[in-house]
Amino acid sequence: MNLALFVTALTQDSKVSVLPGITPFSPTALQEASVVLYNFYRDDSQEMPTTPPPFHEDAALWAATLAYRIIQLAEAPVSSEIITHLPPFTPPVTPAVIYSADLCLRYLPDLLQYTKPGPLQDYVLQTAAQWPFSSTGMQITLTGTLTPILQDNALLQAYADRIIVTRDISRCQHPGIKNAVIKAMGNYQEILWPGFNPNL
């Protein structure tokens, strides 16, 4: 399954497969994957509560490649040098970066299921901690910044909705996030999140 087909499978039913051997993706493969990612962005953005951040091709492709490599490494002997195959995203993290990377990073909980305790699983958990928007419900200690989420109305509302769906009370420790969650529930708190207590 090439990168474009992988992204399609990941975003549709999470039943993915990968080719053996970790080799660089060709420009053609990356271009095909970019088209699939943009189409997914276009469709997904229709569900955003307000105007979504723009598409960031580099962030989307980085996250897609990361997801692909995680599956490849999960199916092969894992060495302590896995990080060489899983480079971090180094440009500034903006709302566009967060939302575009999330097209694939939102499946981190599914990708985690492919891993066993060890360096690869630790890496997936660390990545989830670095990307809060994509990791609600994973019960991890966050290390990534919340600032771009708080500064973007669409991301903030969507993040609040995800927190409510996963009932991840740990995310409500930040006052701005807690207020967004409370606002999102409105008068339906007892229906959407019975027993909600942000002070826990």
C-alpha positions in Angstrom: 0.0 0.0 0.0 1.6 3.3 -1.1 1.4 6.5 0.9 -1.8 7.8 -0.8 -3.6 4.5 -0.4 -2.4 4.4 3.2 -3.9 7.8 4.0 -7.1 6.8 2.4 -7.3 3.6 4.4 -6.3 5.3 7.6 -8.9 8.0 7.3 -11.7 5.6 6.3 -11.4 2.5 8.4 -7.9 2.4 10.0 -7.3 -1.0 8.2 -3.9 -0.1 6.9 -0.9 -2.0 5.4 2.5 -0.8 4.4 5.3 -1.8 2.0 8.4 -3.5 3.6 11.6 -1.6 3.8 12.0 2.1 4.8 13.0 4.0 1.8 12.3 7.7 0.9 9.0 8.4 -0.8 9.3 9.6 -4.4 8.1 13.1 -5.4 5.3 11.4 -7.3 4.2 9.4 -4.2 4.3 12.6 -2.1 2.3 14.5 -4.7 -0.4 11.8 -4.8 -0.6 11.7 -1.0 -0.8 15.5 -0.9 -3.9 15.4 -3.2 -5.6 12.8 -1.0 -4.7 14.8 2.2 -6.1 18.0 0.7 -9.3 16.3 -0.3 -9.6 15.0 3.2 -9.0 18.4 4.6 -11.6 20.0 2.3 -14.2 17.5 3.4 -13.3 17.5 7.1 -13.2 21.3 7.3 -16.9 21.4 6.4 -17.5 20.0 9.9 -15.4 22.6 11.7 -17.5 24.9 13.9 -16.1 28.1 12.2 -13.7 29.0 9.5 -10.8 26.4 9.7 -7.1 27.2 9.5 -5.8 26.8 5.9 -4.2 23.7 4.6 -0.5 23.3 5.4 0.9 20.7 2.9 4.2 20.1 4.7 2.6 19.4 8.0 0.0 17.1 6.5 2.7 15.1 4.6 4.9 15.0 7.6 2.1 13.5 9.7 1.1 11.0 7.0 4.7 9.9 6.6 5.0 9.6 10.4 2.0 7.4 10.6 3.3 5.2 7.7 6.7 4.8 9.3 5.1 3.9 12.7 3.3 0.9 11.0 6.5 -0.1 9.2 8.5 0.0 12.3 5.8 -1.9 14.3 6.1 -4.7 11.8 9.9 -4.9 11.8 12.6 -5.4 14.5 12.8 -2.0 16.4 16.2 -0.6 17.3 17.0 2.3 19.6 17.7 4.3 16.4 14.0 4.5 15.3 14.1 8.2 15.8 16.2 8.5 12.6 13.1 7.3 10.7 10.7 9.5 12.6 12.0 13.1 12.3 10.2 15.8 14.3 8.3 18.6 12.7 10.6 21.6 13.2 8.8 24.6 11.6 6.8 26.8 14.0 3.5 25.2 15.2 0.7 27.3 13.9 -3.1 26.7 13.8 -2.7 25.6 10.1 0.1 23.2 11.1 -2.0 21.7 13.9 -5.1 21.1 11.9 -3.3 19.8 8.8 -1.1 17.4 10.9 -4.2 16.3 12.7 -5.6 14.8 9.5 -3.4 11.8 10.3 -2.3 12.5 13.9 -5.9 12.1 15.1 -5.3 8.4 14.6 -2.5 8.2 17.1 -4.7 6.1 19.5 -5.2 3.6 16.7 -1.5 3.6 15.7 -0.6 3.0 19.3 -2.4 -0.3 19.2 0.1 -1.6 16.6 3.0 -1.1 19.0 4.4 -3.1 21.8 6.0 -1.7 25.0 9.4 -0.3 24.0 11.0 2.6 22.1 8.4 2.8 19.4 5.4 2.8 21.8 7.2 5.4 23.9 7.7 7.5 20.8 4.0 7.4 19.8 3.1 8.5 23.3 5.6 11.3 23.3 4.2 12.5 19.9 0.7 12.4 21.3 1.9 14.5 24.2 3.4 17.0 21.8 0.2 17.4 19.8 -2.6 18.0 22.2 -5.3 18.7 19.6 -4.9 15.2 18.2 -4.6 13.2 21.4 -7.6 13.8 23.6 -8.6 10.7 25.6 -5.1 9.2 25.7 -4.5 10.1 29.4 -1.0 11.6 28.9 0.9 14.5 30.3 1.0 17.2 27.6 4.2 18.7 26.5 3.0 20.6 23.4 1.9 24.1 23.4 -1.8 25.0 23.6 -1.3 28.6 22.5 -2.2 28.1 18.8 -5.3 26.3 19.8 -6.4 29.0 22.2 -5.7 31.7 19.5 -7.8 30.0 16.8 -11.6 29.9 17.4 -12.2 26.9 15.1 -9.5 24.8 16.8 -10.6 25.8 20.3 -14.2 24.9 19.7 -13.2 21.6 18.0 -10.8 20.8 20.8 -13.5 21.5 23.4 -15.8 19.1 21.5 -13.2 16.4 21.5 -12.5 16.8 25.2 -16.2 16.4 25.9 -16.6 13.3 23.6 -13.6 11.6 25.3 -14.4 13.1 28.8 -10.7 13.9 29.2 -11.0 15.9 32.4 -7.2 16.3 32.5 -7.4 18.7 29.6 -9.5 21.1 31.7 -6.7 22.1 34.0 -6.0 25.0 31.7 -8.4 27.8 32.4 -8.9 28.8 28.8 -9.6 25.2 27.8 -11.9 24.7 30.7 -13.9 27.8 29.8 -14.2 26.6 26.2 -15.5 23.2 27.4 -18.0 24.8 29.7 -19.2 27.1 26.9 -19.5 24.2 24.5 -21.7 22.3 26.8 -23.9 25.2 27.6 -27.1 24.1 29.3 -26.6 20.5 28.3 -23.7 19.7 30.7 -25.6 17.0 32.6 -26.5 15.3 29.3 -23.1 15.7 27.6 -20.9 15.1 30.6 -22.7 13.9 33.7 -20.7 14.6 36.8 -18.4 17.1 35.1 -16.0 18.5 37.6 -13.0 20.5 36.2 -11.5 20.8 39.6 -10.6 17.0 39.8 
